[in-house]
Amino acid sequence: MVEPSAEPPKRVLLTGATGFVGSFLCESLRERPGTKLHLALRTASPTSLPHTIIGDFTGDTDWTSALEGVEAVIHCAGRAHMPREKRNNTAAPYREINTRATLALVRQAAAMGVKRFIFLSSIGVNGIASGSPFTPEDTPNPQDPYTGSKLEAENGLWALKRETGIEIVIVRPPLIYGPNAPGNFGLLMQFLHKGIPLPLARINNKRSFVAIWNLTDLLITCLDHPMAANQTFLVRDGEDVSTSQFLTRIAAALGKRARLFWMPRSLIRLGAILLGRQSMYHSLFSSLQIDDSKTRNTLNWHPPLTLDEGLRRTIQTTRKEPQC
């Protein structure tokens, strides 16, 4: 677990505090001794924490009022999903928020004396499937506008680090699960809770996952750890499992039995293509493993929760909305 900092109080600016990762991170940081948390928000919020209303996050955003006195920034804000009716395979909406806004923030942060900038990226920067476990040193292979915009941001961050000297930390998580998680995890959990049969038996892949509490623990570790500076870290729970095993263990955490049956993979793939769900197909059937040995060895860090503990905690707190 993260040890309280021995340094003087550190003022931390957090973006994305109303999102899934940011809201859990906000809850942890607000209780952390020695941390003075400040939020950068797009719109007004009922939060009792010190905050600055920035407006839309773009490449032209002025962050200076939020950065006053800040020593470290954790940047969780970004665009991950777009409504289906607005998707046209263009990178522009993702690049504006994930790339241009990020680089505007770090450029202004460096000018105002911020020491460290932590960027929440995505394992999708490495690719959508792994023949062997991904490492931070692998050649990037993003496959969609979202992960492409994350890679552009990462490249820009390293350029600004060389130009300004600000410390950069990049964290690339795989699928993040936890209470009220967006995306595929929440959908599958609903199916399992309702006992809906799923054609996902006998899938022999291997995938890495990370519990929201393990991810936030790592991000907080990166705030103060001297060896975190100017590094890219991959993160996962301590165990990789197949999609079928993952579903079975989610069901067990729910106190239910997973109703899985076998269907030819070719038929499922055809259905995914017809429905425009190719990305979901890959996330269910492809392998995506992470080698997090650099993270553990460099930071002497280990995930606080096992996979099963993370799933049980997810079920126990699913109906509670994190507040910050």
N, C-alpha and C positions, 0 to 999 in steps of 0.2 A: 504494500500500500504506500501511498505518497506520504512522506514525512513532511511536517510543517517546515517552512523555510526558516533558516537561521539568520537570514539577511534582514535588513530593515524592511518595513512595510513596502510592498511593491504595488504600484498602481497598474492594473491590468485593464486593457480595453478589450471587450468581447463583442464581436459582431455575430449576428445570427442567433441571438438569445431567444427568439421566439420560435426557432426551428427545432427539429428533433434532437440533434446533437447539442446545439447551443443551449437549449433549455435545461438539459441534464448537467451540462458543464457549468452553467450559471448557478444551479443549485449547489454544486460541490464547491465552487469558488467563493460563493458568498459566505460559507461557513468556515473557510480556511483561514487560520490565524495568520496574520501578517500580510494579508492580501486586501487591497482596496480595489473593489471591482467597479468598473464603469462600463455602461452599455452604449453602443451606437445602434440606434433604432431608425427604421424607415419612417414609422408613424408613431403617434402617441400611444402610450401603454400605461396600464394601471400599476406598473411596477413601483416599488418603494425604493429601488436602488438608484443611485446617481446615474443619469443617462443624458444623452444628447440626441435630439431628433435631427437626423441627417437628410431625410428625404430619400428619393430613389438612389440606389447605389449604381453609379455609372462611372465612366472614365473621366467625367467632368466634376464629380462630387468634391466638395470642399470638406475635408475631414479635420481641419485644424482645431476647431472648437472641441472636438471629442478627444484629441490627442494631447491636450495640454497636461503636462506633468506625467504622462504615461511612460512606463519603462518597458512594457511588453504588450504585444497585441496577439490575441488568438483570433484568427479570421475563419469563422465557420459559415458566414453568409455566402450564398451562391445560388445559382439556378441549376436544379437537378432535373426537374420534370416540366413539361409543357402540356397543356390540354391537347388531347388527340386532334381536335378540330383545328388547332393552330400549328400543328407540326407540318413543316414543309422541307425537312432535312437541311435547313439552313443553319449555319454555325453562328450567325450574327447575334441572336438573342443570348446565346450562351457566352460568346466572346465578350459582349458588352459588360456583363456582370461578373463572370468568372475570371476573365482576363484583364480587361481594361480597368474595371473598378478596383480589382486587387492591386494592380500595379500603381494606380493612382494613390491608393492608401499607403502602400509601403514606401513610395517615393516621398510622400508628405511625412510619414512616420520617421523616416531617416532624417529628414530636414529638421524635425522637432526633437531629435535626440533620443528616440526610442531605441533601446538596445537590442531587442529580440523580436522577431516576427514569426509566428507559428501559423502555418497554412495547412488547412484540412483539404487534402487532395483526394484521390481515389485510386484503388488498385487497378481500375480500368485504364489508367495510364500505361500499365504494363501490357494489357491485353484482356481479351474476354475468356481465354482458355490457356491452360499451362500444360505443356508436356512434362515439364519438371517444375518444382516449386519456384515461383517468382522471387527475385532478389532485387534490391534497390539498384544494383549495377546493370540489370538487364537493359537491352535496347528498348525504349518505349515503343508501344504498338497500339495506340488508342484506336477504337473502332467506330466512334460516333462523335457527333458535335460536342456533347457534354465532356467526354474524357479528353477530346482534342483541345478544348478550351482550358482544361485543367493543366495539360502539358504545356500549352503556351504560357500560362501563368507561371508555372514552375521555371521555365526557361527565362522568363522575364525577371523573376525573383533572383536568380543567380546572377544575372547581368547587373541588377541593382545592388546586390551584395558586393560585387567587385567594384562598382562605382562609388558606393557610399560607405561600405564597411559595416552596415547593419547585419546582425546575425540572423540567419534564416534557418528555420526548422520546417521540414515538410513531412507530413504523416499521410500515408496512403492506406486506408482501411478497405477490407472487403465488405460484403454485405453486413450491415450493422443491424442487430436485432435488439429488441427491448419493448417496453410497454408502448403501445400505440405507434409502433414503427410503421413508416410509410412503405409503399411498394409491395413487392412480392411476398415478403415475410408476413405482413399483416393479412394479406389475402389468403395465404395458405393456412394461417392459424384459424381464420374464420371457417374455412372448409372443414378442418379437423375438429373444431369445436362442435360444428353442426353434424358431424358424422357423415359427411358427403364422401362417397367413394372417389378415389383419385387413381388415374392410370399410371402410377409412378412407382410400382414395385420393381425390384430387381435392377435398379440402376446402380451400376458398379463404378461410378466416378468417385472423386475425392475433392472436397471443397473446404476452404477455410472460411470461418465466420468470426465475428467479434461481437461480444456483448457490449451494450452502450456503456456499462460501468467500467469495463476494461479499457475501452477507448478513452473515456474521460480521464481515467487514472493516468494513462500514458501522456495525454495532452498536458495535464497538470505537472507531471514529472518533467516534461520538456521546458516548463517555465524557468526552472532554476538550475537544472543539471548542467554543469559546465561542459560535459562531453556531448550535449545535444546540439551545440552550436554548429551551424552549417552542415547539417546532416539530413539525409532522407531516410525515414524509418517506415517499415512495414509492420503491421500489427495484426494479431489474430488471437483467438482463444488457444488453449494448449492442445487441441485435438482436431484433426481433420476427419470428416465423415462423408459418406455418400448422401445424395439427396434422399434416398429411401430411409437411411438411418436417421437423418436429421428430422424427417417427418415423424418417424416412429418415436423419437425422443421428445419432440414437441407434444405429441399426443400423450405420452406418458406424463409429462409435466401438467397436462390438462386433466389427468386422471381418466384418460380415454384410450381406446385402441385405434390405431391408424387403420383405416379401411382402404388399403392399397391393393390394386390389381394390375396385372401385366397387360400391356397393349403394344403391338409392334411400334417400334420407334419411328419407322417411316411414316406411319399414319399420324402420329402426334406431330411430327415435323411438318407434314402437309397441312394439318389443321392450324399450326402456328403461323405458317406462311399466309394462309388464307385470311386469318384474323389479324395479320400484322403484328404478331407477337413473337417474332424471331428472337428478340433479346431475352424474353422469358424462357424460350426453349433452350437457349444456350446456358442460361443460369441454372436450369434444372438438370441438363444432361451432360454438359461439358465439365471437365475437371478444372479447378482453379485453386491451386495450393500456394501458400506463402511460406517462404523461409524467413522467419523473423529472428534468426540467430544474431544478426547485427544489432537489432533493437535490444535484445536481452543482454548481450555481452557488453555493449557500449554503455548502457544505462544501468546495468545490474537490475533490470526490471523484469517482473513476471506478472502475468495477468492475475488479479486478485481472485477471480471467479473461474471455475471450470465451466465447460460447456453446459453440463447438466445443472449446475448451480445458477448459471445465467438464465437458462430457460425457466427454471422454477421461479426465480425472482421476477422474470418477465410476467409469468402467469399471475403471480401473487399481486402484482401492482398494475396490471393491464388497465383497469378501469380508473386509475388515478392519473389525471393530467398534471405533468410537471409544471410548477409555477415558479416564476422568478421575479 
